[in-house]
């Protein structure tokens, strides 16, 4: 481990080598015996003390209230919604249902109502074939 790596780790993990990643601790402990590394650890210890001194004092009652509020919010968010709310809140439901209904109706008209019977024309034939209407059908 180089001195620059040691300084970077001290900046990240602080002066206590026991908080550093386990695979780096043996090399850091060996390097900590040098005067340069001891100076780096001294600076990191000073920073650690400043951070500890700046930590706010929080009462146990405030911690309990915050914990209760978080748990309540989590419990409230897990409540089930009515099925109608879930179905109608989906923006894609109406177009998908429309396409499905059109496909079912088209299949039914194509299979059950043939385009032409023996002598009579069906409604579908009259709708699709403009020549099936007499020109004066409106006048009747």
C-alpha positions as CSV (number, residue, x, y, z in Angstrom):
1,X,0.0,0.0,0.0
2,X,1.4,3.4,-0.9
3,X,1.2,6.5,1.2
4,X,-1.3,8.1,-1.2
5,X,-3.6,5.1,-1.0
6,X,-3.3,5.2,2.8
7,X,-4.2,8.9,2.9
8,X,-7.2,8.3,0.6
9,X,-8.4,5.5,2.9
10,X,-7.9,7.6,6.0
11,X,-10.0,10.4,4.3
12,X,-12.8,7.9,3.6
13,X,-12.8,5.6,6.6
14,X,-11.3,7.9,9.3
15,X,-8.5,7.4,11.8
16,X,-9.7,4.1,13.2
17,X,-8.1,1.4,11.1
18,X,-10.6,-1.1,12.5
19,X,-13.4,0.6,10.4
20,X,-11.4,0.1,7.2
21,X,-12.2,-2.8,4.9
22,X,-10.8,-6.0,6.4
23,X,-8.6,-7.0,3.5
24,X,-6.8,-3.6,3.8
25,X,-6.3,-3.5,7.6
26,X,-3.0,-5.6,7.8
27,X,-1.2,-3.4,5.2
28,X,-2.6,-0.2,6.8
29,X,-1.5,-1.3,10.3
30,X,2.0,-2.0,9.0
31,X,2.2,1.4,7.3
32,X,0.7,3.2,10.3
33,X,4.0,2.6,12.1
34,X,5.8,5.2,9.9
35,X,5.9,8.9,10.8
36,X,4.1,10.0,7.6
37,X,1.2,7.6,8.1
38,X,1.0,8.6,11.8
39,X,0.6,12.2,10.7
40,X,-2.1,11.3,8.3
41,X,-3.9,9.3,11.0
42,X,-3.5,12.3,13.4
43,X,-5.2,14.6,10.8
44,X,-8.0,12.1,10.3
45,X,-8.5,11.8,14.1
46,X,-8.9,15.5,14.3
47,X,-11.5,15.5,11.6
48,X,-13.3,12.6,13.3
49,X,-13.4,14.6,16.6
50,X,-14.9,17.6,14.7
51,X,-17.5,15.4,13.1
52,X,-18.4,13.9,16.5
53,X,-18.6,17.3,18.1
54,X,-20.9,18.6,15.4
55,X,-23.4,15.7,15.8
56,X,-26.8,17.0,17.0
57,X,-28.2,15.9,20.3
58,X,-31.4,14.1,19.6
59,X,-33.7,13.0,22.4
60,X,-35.0,9.5,22.7
61,X,-38.6,10.8,22.5
62,X,-37.9,12.5,19.2
63,X,-36.4,9.3,17.8
64,X,-39.4,7.3,19.0
65,X,-41.8,9.8,17.3
66,X,-39.9,9.7,14.0
67,X,-39.8,5.9,14.1
68,X,-43.5,5.7,14.8
69,X,-44.3,8.1,11.9
70,X,-42.2,6.1,9.5
71,X,-43.8,2.8,10.5
72,X,-47.3,4.4,10.2
73,X,-46.5,5.7,6.7
74,X,-45.2,2.3,5.6
75,X,-48.3,0.6,7.0
76,X,-50.7,3.0,5.4
77,X,-49.1,2.7,2.0
78,X,-49.7,-1.1,2.0
79,X,-53.5,-0.8,2.2
80,X,-55.4,-2.4,-0.6
81,X,-57.3,-0.3,-3.1
82,X,-60.7,-1.3,-4.4
83,X,-60.6,-3.2,-7.7
84,X,-62.5,-0.4,-9.5
85,X,-59.9,2.2,-8.5
86,X,-57.1,0.0,-9.8
87,X,-58.8,-0.8,-13.1
88,X,-60.0,2.7,-13.9
89,X,-56.7,4.3,-12.9
90,X,-55.0,2.4,-15.6
91,X,-54.9,4.6,-18.7
92,X,-54.4,1.7,-21.0
93,X,-57.5,-0.3,-20.0
94,X,-60.1,1.6,-22.1
95,X,-58.2,1.3,-25.4
96,X,-57.3,-2.3,-24.8
97,X,-60.9,-3.2,-23.9
98,X,-62.1,-1.4,-27.1
99,X,-59.7,-3.4,-29.3
100,X,-60.7,-6.7,-27.6
101,X,-64.5,-5.9,-28.1
102,X,-63.9,-4.9,-31.7
103,X,-62.0,-8.2,-32.4
104,X,-64.7,-10.3,-30.7
105,X,-67.5,-8.5,-32.7
106,X,-65.6,-8.8,-35.9
107,X,-64.9,-12.5,-35.4
108,X,-68.5,-13.2,-34.5
109,X,-69.8,-11.3,-37.5
110,X,-67.4,-13.2,-39.8
111,X,-68.2,-16.6,-38.5
112,X,-71.8,-16.6,-37.4
113,X,-73.2,-14.2,-40.0
114,X,-71.9,-15.2,-43.4
115,X,-71.7,-12.5,-46.0
116,X,-74.4,-14.1,-48.2
117,X,-77.0,-16.7,-47.6
118,X,-78.8,-18.6,-50.3
119,X,-81.3,-15.9,-51.3
120,X,-81.2,-13.2,-48.7
121,X,-78.5,-10.7,-48.1
122,X,-77.4,-10.2,-44.5
123,X,-77.0,-6.8,-42.8
124,X,-73.2,-7.1,-43.0
125,X,-73.4,-7.4,-46.8
126,X,-75.6,-4.4,-47.1
127,X,-73.3,-2.3,-45.0
128,X,-70.2,-3.3,-46.8
129,X,-71.6,-3.4,-50.3
130,X,-73.0,0.0,-51.4
131,X,-74.6,-1.6,-54.5
132,X,-77.0,-3.7,-52.3
133,X,-79.2,-0.7,-51.6
134,X,-81.8,0.5,-54.1
135,X,-81.2,4.0,-55.2
136,X,-84.6,5.1,-53.9
137,X,-84.5,3.3,-50.5
138,X,-84.7,6.7,-48.7
139,X,-87.9,7.5,-50.5
140,X,-89.8,4.5,-49.3
